[in-house]
Amino acid sequence: MPRFARGFDTREAHDHLSRRDRKLATWMKRIGPIEPDPRWKKRFDPVDALARAILYQQLSGKAAATIVGRVEAAIGSDRFHHDTLARCDDATIRACGVSGNKLLALRDLALRESRGEIPDLRRMSAMDNDAIVAALVPVRGIGRWTVEMMLMFRLGRADVLPIDDLGIRKGAQRVDRLDEMPARKALAERGERWGPYRSYASFYLWRIADFAEGAKAPTKRSQD
């Protein structure tokens, strides 16, 4: 049996946070309940997801999607793995619009996958958050934040607080009416009261950041 199920009870998380943090609870009441992410129940391939995360880095969604489509056409597959990426040489992949650094990252990911170093979903179901982070951040181009997004939005882990995320920090600033965004250490300490549902608190912090006074558009988050 998996030790870590995908997804969690958002109603229980809502009740827990409402009791533990009155400041956050005020915003939660204003925003309303946040429903479970449908991706929690959908199967996905961690290697393919990481490859796509690499390709989407520092690009608009439209530009990245165009490049991804070109790479898929070049390798003749919509599945990024060591075997499919190996169908094209570096020059062919670079011609798709992939930068040199991203190409190196894709090659590193593929090599590590071929060695069995990238856990699949079954293995991840028995690994805690820190173990998954430790397994994936050695991959070139994959940082802790990228893994945290996978933990929250794909694996449905309940207790993740991405303290490096700009939207999270802005949301926390808004909740506590601070003059500046909280430092990462202070935010981590502040988030202790939200456990074991720090992911659900994070969902609200992103929403709260979008309520910033005078904001004409939703706050740009690190993952956008």
ChimeraX attribute file (.defattr): number of C-alpha atoms within 10 A of each C-alpha:
attribute: neighborCount
match mode: 1-to-1
recipient: residues
	/A:1	7
	/A:2	11
	/A:3	10
	/A:4	17
	/A:5	16
	/A:6	19
	/A:7	20
	/A:8	19
	/A:9	12
	/A:10	17
	/A:11	13
	/A:12	11
	/A:13	19
	/A:14	19
	/A:15	11
	/A:16	17
	/A:17	23
	/A:18	18
	/A:19	11
	/A:20	13
	/A:21	12
	/A:22	12
	/A:23	14
	/A:24	22
	/A:25	20
	/A:26	12
	/A:27	18
	/A:28	20
	/A:29	11
	/A:30	9
	/A:31	13
	/A:32	10
	/A:33	12
	/A:34	14
	/A:35	10
	/A:36	16
	/A:37	16
	/A:38	11
	/A:39	15
	/A:40	19
	/A:41	14
	/A:42	10
	/A:43	10
	/A:44	14
	/A:45	13
	/A:46	20
	/A:47	22
	/A:48	17
	/A:49	15
	/A:50	23
	/A:51	22
	/A:52	17
	/A:53	18
	/A:54	22
	/A:55	24
	/A:56	20
	/A:57	17
	/A:58	13
	/A:59	12
	/A:60	10
	/A:61	11
	/A:62	10
	/A:63	13
	/A:64	20
	/A:65	15
	/A:66	13
	/A:67	20
	/A:68	21
	/A:69	13
	/A:70	17
	/A:71	24
	/A:72	18
	/A:73	12
	/A:74	17
	/A:75	19
	/A:76	13
	/A:77	14
	/A:78	13
	/A:79	17
	/A:80	24
	/A:81	22
	/A:82	20
	/A:83	14
	/A:84	16
	/A:85	21
	/A:86	14
	/A:87	14
	/A:88	15
	/A:89	10
	/A:90	15
	/A:91	11
	/A:92	14
	/A:93	21
	/A:94	16
	/A:95	13
	/A:96	17
	/A:97	18
	/A:98	22
	/A:99	13
	/A:100	13
	/A:101	12
	/A:102	19
	/A:103	20
	/A:104	15
	/A:105	20
	/A:106	26
	/A:107	20
	/A:108	17
	/A:109	28
	/A:110	25
	/A:111	18
	/A:112	17
	/A:113	18
	/A:114	13
	/A:115	10
	/A:116	10
	/A:117	15
	/A:118	20
	/A:119	17
	/A:120	14
	/A:121	14
	/A:122	10
	/A:123	11
	/A:124	21
	/A:125	18
	/A:126	15
	/A:127	17
	/A:128	13
	/A:129	21
	/A:130	11
	/A:131	11
	/A:132	21
	/A:133	20
	/A:134	12
	/A:135	16
	/A:136	22
	/A:137	15
	/A:138	15
	/A:139	21
	/A:140	17
	/A:141	21
	/A:142	19
	/A:143	13
	/A:144	16
	/A:145	18
	/A:146	20
	/A:147	21
	/A:148	22
	/A:149	18
	/A:150	18
	/A:151	24
	/A:152	26
	/A:153	18
	/A:154	21
	/A:155	26
	/A:156	24
	/A:157	25
	/A:158	25
	/A:159	19
	/A:160	22
	/A:161	25
	/A:162	22
	/A:163	20
	/A:164	16
	/A:165	16
	/A:166	17
	/A:167	26
	/A:168	27
	/A:169	23
	/A:170	22
	/A:171	26
	/A:172	25
	/A:173	20
	/A:174	23
	/A:175	18
	/A:176	12
	/A:177	11
	/A:178	11
	/A:179	8
	/A:180	11
	/A:181	19
	/A:182	19
	/A:183	13
	/A:184	14
	/A:185	11
	/A:186	11
	/A:187	19
	/A:188	15
	/A:189	11
	/A:190	12
	/A:191	20
	/A:192	12
	/A:193	14
	/A:194	24
	/A:195	18
	/A:196	17
	/A:197	24
	/A:198	22
	/A:199	25
	/A:200	27
	/A:201	25
	/A:202	25
	/A:203	16
	/A:204	23
	/A:205	24
	/A:206	22
	/A:207	19
	/A:208	25
	/A:209	24
	/A:210	21
	/A:211	18
	/A:212	15
	/A:213	8
	/A:214	7
	/A:215	10
	/A:216	9
	/A:217	9
	/A:218	14
	/A:219	19
	/A:220	12
	/A:221	14
	/A:222	14
	/A:223	14
	/A:224	11
